[in-house]
Amino acid sequence: MSADWNDVKSGETYLGTDQTEHFVRGAARLKLNEWTLAGDWKTGNKAVALNKPNARSSTSFTPVM
C-alpha cells in the first residue's frame, strides 16, 4: 500500500544538530514527532554515533497505513 502523502503527519527526522527538530532530553513520554536518545552517544553536526552498547533512540510518529 502506498502512502497518502497529503495525510502524512510525521516528517523526516535528521539526527545531526544542524537540522534536527523536535529533539527532547529526558522526556518520560514523547509527544507526536518528538525523539530522544538514551545512553552514551556522540552528537555531531550531521549525525549521531553510538559510543557504548545498550544505548537507544526513541521516537513517536504516525505510521503510514
C-alpha positions in Angstrom: 0.0 0.0 0.0 1.3 3.4 -0.9 1.4 6.4 1.5 -1.2 9.1 1.2 1.4 11.9 1.2 -1.3 14.5 1.7 -2.1 13.0 5.1 1.4 12.2 6.5 1.7 13.7 9.9 5.3 12.8 10.7 8.0 14.3 8.5 11.7 13.4 8.0 13.9 13.3 11.1 17.6 14.5 11.0 19.7 13.4 13.8 22.6 15.8 13.5 22.5 19.1 15.3 22.5 21.2 12.0 19.0 20.2 11.0 17.3 18.4 13.9 13.8 19.2 15.1 11.7 18.0 18.0 14.6 16.6 20.0 13.8 16.4 23.7 16.0 15.5 26.7 14.9 13.2 29.4 11.2 13.0 28.5 9.2 10.3 30.3 6.7 10.3 27.5 7.3 11.6 23.9 4.7 13.7 22.1 4.0 13.2 18.4 7.1 13.7 16.3 9.4 14.1 19.3 12.5 11.9 19.6 15.2 11.3 22.2 18.5 9.5 22.8 19.3 7.5 25.9 22.8 6.2 26.8 26.2 7.2 25.6 26.1 9.0 22.2 28.4 11.3 20.2 26.3 14.1 18.6 27.7 15.9 15.6 26.5 18.4 13.1 25.4 15.8 10.5 24.9 12.6 12.6 24.9 10.9 15.9 27.0 7.9 16.7 26.7 5.3 19.4 29.7 5.3 21.8 28.8 2.3 24.0 26.4 -0.6 23.7 22.9 -0.6 25.3 22.0 2.9 24.2 18.8 3.6 22.4 16.9 6.1 20.4 13.1 6.6 20.7 10.6 8.4 18.6 6.9 9.0 18.5 5.5 9.1 14.9 2.3 8.5 12.9 2.8 5.3 10.9 1.8 5.2 7.2 -1.0 2.8 6.9 
